[in-house]
Amino acid sequence: MGRHWLTLVRHGQYDKQFGDGGGLNDTGRLQALATGDTLKPLRVDVILASPLLRAQQTAELIAAVLAEPIPYVTDPRLEECVPSLARRYAEWFTENRPHLTPERVAACSQAVFEFYIETFQALREEDPDRHTLIVSHGNVIRYLLSLALEAGEDAWTNMLVYHCSICRVVIDPDGYPMVMVVNDQAHIAPEFRSEQ
C-alpha cells in the first residue's frame, strides 16, 4: 500500500495594495519558480489551488517548471480566510478586520476542515504512492497543519509559513498523518524570503 504525500506551498509575495485581487510581484514570481525547481524531482499527481490570483499564478509557475502536464483543480475551500479568533490576536482582528464576523470565521473553519477530511486521506491498498500539491494561503496552510497535528483550533496562530515555503505531510497506510516539514525556505535565497 502506498503513502499519500501532501506538499503545501504558500503563494508567493504579491502586490498587497490591490488586496485579495493582487497578483504576484517580481519577488513572488522568483519565489514560485525556485519552488518549482525544488519540486521538480517529485512526481506530482494533482495540483489543488486557491482561486485567488496570487495562488493561481504561483501554482501555474510551479506547474510550468515541472516535467509533465499535471491535473489542476481550483478549490474555493483553499481561499484565504481566518479559521479562528485566537485570544492573542482578537484585538488586532477587531481593529484591522472589522468585517470579520463570527459567521465568517465559522464558515472558514468549516470549509478548511471539510477540505482536510476529504483530501488528507490514506490510499487504497492497491494504490501506489500519490503526491498532491496544495497551493494556498498562510492561514489555511497553518490550519491544515494544526488539524494534522491534532493541536487545537487556535494552534495555527503559533507557527509561520513564509511565501513559497514548503510544508509536507504524509498519510500512512493506516490513515494517520505525520507532519514532516514546516516552513522550509532553503530553496529561496535569503534576500528573497518574505512573510508579509
Backbone hydrogen bonds, N-H to C=O, Kabsch-Sander energy under -0.5 kcal/mol:
donor,donor_aa,acceptor,acceptor_aa,energy
2,G,124,R,-0.5
2,G,127,D,-1.9
4,H,171,I,-1.8
5,W,3,R,-0.7
5,W,130,R,-3.3
6,L,169,V,-3.3
7,T,132,T,-2.9
8,L,6,L,-0.6
8,L,167,C,-3.1
9,V,134,I,-3.1
10,R,165,S,-1.1
11,H,136,S,-2.1
12,G,54,R,-0.5
15,D,23,G,-2.5
16,K,14,Y,-1.3
18,F,15,D,-1.6
19,G,16,K,-2.5
21,G,18,F,-1.4
22,G,19,G,-2.0
25,N,13,Q,-1.6
29,R,25,N,-2.2
30,L,26,D,-2.1
31,Q,27,T,-2.6
32,A,28,G,-2.3
33,L,29,R,-2.3
34,A,30,L,-2.3
35,T,31,Q,-2.0
36,G,32,A,-2.4
37,D,33,L,-2.2
38,T,34,A,-1.8
39,L,35,T,-2.3
40,K,36,G,-0.9
42,L,39,L,-1.9
44,V,42,L,-1.0
45,D,131,H,-2.9
46,V,131,H,-1.1
47,I,71,P,-2.5
48,L,133,L,-3.1
49,A,73,V,-2.6
50,S,135,V,-2.1
54,R,22,G,-0.6
55,A,52,L,-0.8
56,Q,52,L,-2.4
57,Q,53,L,-3.0
58,T,54,R,-1.6
59,A,55,A,-2.7
60,E,56,Q,-2.5
61,L,57,Q,-2.4
62,I,58,T,-2.4
63,A,59,A,-2.8
64,A,60,E,-2.1
65,V,61,L,-1.1
65,V,62,I,-0.7
66,L,62,I,-1.5
73,V,47,I,-3.0
75,D,49,A,-2.9
75,D,73,V,-0.5
78,L,75,D,-2.1
79,E,76,P,-1.5
86,A,84,S,-1.0
89,Y,86,A,-1.6
90,A,86,A,-0.8
90,A,87,R,-0.8
93,F,89,Y,-2.8
94,T,90,A,-2.2
95,E,91,E,-2.0
96,N,92,W,-2.9
97,R,93,F,-2.6
100,L,97,R,-2.1
101,T,99,H,-1.2
105,V,101,T,-2.2
106,A,102,P,-2.4
107,A,103,E,-2.3
108,C,104,R,-2.3
109,S,105,V,-2.6
110,Q,106,A,-2.2
111,A,107,A,-2.4
112,V,108,C,-2.6
113,F,109,S,-2.3
114,E,110,Q,-2.5
115,F,111,A,-2.2
116,Y,112,V,-2.6
117,I,113,F,-2.7
118,E,114,E,-2.2
119,T,115,F,-2.6
120,F,116,Y,-2.6
121,Q,119,T,-2.3
127,D,124,R,-1.7
130,R,3,R,-2.3
132,T,5,W,-2.9
132,T,130,R,-0.5
133,L,46,V,-2.7
134,I,7,T,-3.2
134,I,132,T,-0.5
135,V,48,L,-2.7
136,S,9,V,-2.0
136,S,134,I,-0.6
141,I,137,H,-2.9
142,R,138,G,-2.6
143,Y,139,N,-2.2
144,L,140,V,-2.6
145,L,141,I,-2.4
146,S,142,R,-2.1
147,L,143,Y,-2.2
148,A,144,L,-2.2
149,L,145,L,-2.0
150,E,146,S,-0.6
150,E,147,L,-0.8
151,A,146,S,-2.3
155,A,152,G,-1.2
157,T,154,D,-1.7
158,N,155,A,-2.2
159,M,156,W,-1.1
163,H,194,S,-2.8
164,C,10,R,-1.0
164,C,11,H,-1.0
165,S,162,Y,-2.2
166,I,184,D,-2.0
167,C,8,L,-2.4
168,R,181,V,-2.0
169,V,6,L,-2.5
170,V,178,M,-2.3
171,I,4,H,-2.7
172,D,170,V,-0.6
172,D,176,Y,-2.6
175,G,172,D,-2.7
178,M,170,V,-2.3
180,M,168,R,-2.7
180,M,178,M,-0.6
181,V,168,R,-1.7
184,D,166,I,-2.5
185,Q,183,N,-0.6
188,I,185,Q,-2.4
189,A,187,H,-0.5
192,F,189,A,-2.6
193,R,190,P,-1.3
